[in-house]
Amino acid sequence: MTEGLFRNIMAWEQCYYPFAAYLCNYMGLLDYLLNTGEDVELLVEKDIIVNSLGSNEAIAKMVNRLCLEIVEENSCYSELAQKLNKHFDQCCNRNMGLLKSTYFSNLWRGTATIFGLIIFGFSLWSTIRPYVV
C-alpha cells in the first residue's frame, strides 16, 4: 500500500508539477542514501524517516524501486547531492568510513582491533629491539 501511494503521488507530481516535483526529488535523494537495511536503521535512529513497514531491508528495496523510472532534470537537492559526492570522494573520509564499518562496528570488534594492534606493536618491538640496542 505504501509503495503504491508513493508511486501515484510521484506520477501526479511529474504530470502536473514537473518543475516542482519535491517528493520525486526527495525519493531520489533517499535512493542515493539508502542501499542497505543499516542505512535505513541509521535514518530511523536520527528520526529522519519513520519505519512503518517493519523491515529495514524492505524500506531500502522499496525506495530503490521507486526511483527506477524517474527522470530528474533539475532537483532541488542537486547541490546537496554534489556536496555529499564531494565529501565521499575525499580519500580520507572514505577510508575512515571503511575503518569504522569494518573494524569498529561494535564495542567488541573495536576492542579486539585495539588489542590486536597492541599485540602487533609488542611483537614488532620485540623483533626489532635486539637490533636497535
QUIMO-V209947 format. One record per residue. RES is the residue in one small letter. D_CENTER is the distance of its C-alpha to the mean C-alpha in whole Angstrom. Layout:
RES|D_CENTER  RES|D_CENTER
//
This chain:
m|25  t|22  e|21  g|24  l|25  f|21  r|23  n|26  i|25  m|23  a|26  w|28  e|26  q|27  c|30  y|31  y|29  p|28  f|27  a|26  a|23  y|21  l|20  c|19  n|17  y|15  m|14  g|14  l|11  l|9  d|10  y|8  l|5  l|6  n|7  t|8  g|9  e|8  d|5  v|8  e|10  l|8  l|9  v|12  e|13  k|13  d|15  i|13  i|13  v|16  n|16  s|20  l|19  g|19  s|17  n|13  e|13  a|15  i|13  a|10  k|14  m|15  v|13  n|13  r|17  l|17  c|17  l|18  e|21  i|21  v|22  e|21  e|23  n|23  s|20  c|20  y|16  s|17  e|18  l|14  a|13  q|15  k|14  l|11  n|12  k|15  h|13  f|11  d|14  q|16  c|17  c|17  n|13  r|12  n|14  m|14  g|10  l|12  l|15  k|13  s|11  t|14  y|17  f|16  s|14  n|17  l|21  w|23  r|21  g|21  t|24  a|25  t|23  i|25  f|29  g|28  l|28  i|31  i|33  f|32  g|33  f|37  s|37  l|37  w|39  s|42  t|42  i|42  r|45  p|48  y|47  v|47  v|50
//
